[in-house]
Amino acid sequence: MKNDQSIEDYLEAIHILAVDGSDVHRAEVARRLGVSQPAVTKAVKRMCELGYVRVEGMHICLTESGAERAAGVYEKHRDIREFLLRLGVSASVAETDACRIEHVVCEETYDAIKKFIGK
């Protein structure tokens, strides 16, 4: 489970960094996640093996399957954060908790959250 959570965190970070069409570099991913560049290199290698990313020179690019998974994780994160905010949780705590919950919430609970927030 921990490995999937880590991969999802990396995919989400790459998705966010590339959302405006920008090239994504290991150093940016490392800064965003608060990890070392060697950790990013190791994760990128694993994500390449899984077919989620490809490396083009110095850039990390999401594949179609990587982009789909990353978008799904990011959407779940945003939905959970919105749910927590509506419950009155502070923005900083809602952000932190959404990062944790997005990896472990079951589909039934997530469906109820989406219904609650009107999705």
Secondary structure, DSSP 8 states (H G I E B T S, - for coil): -HHHHHHHHHHHHHHHHHTTS----HHHHHHHHT--HHHHHHHHHHHHHTTSEEEETTEEEE-HHHHHHHHHHHHHHHHHHHHHHHTT--HHHHHHHHHHHTTT--HHHHHHHHHHHT-
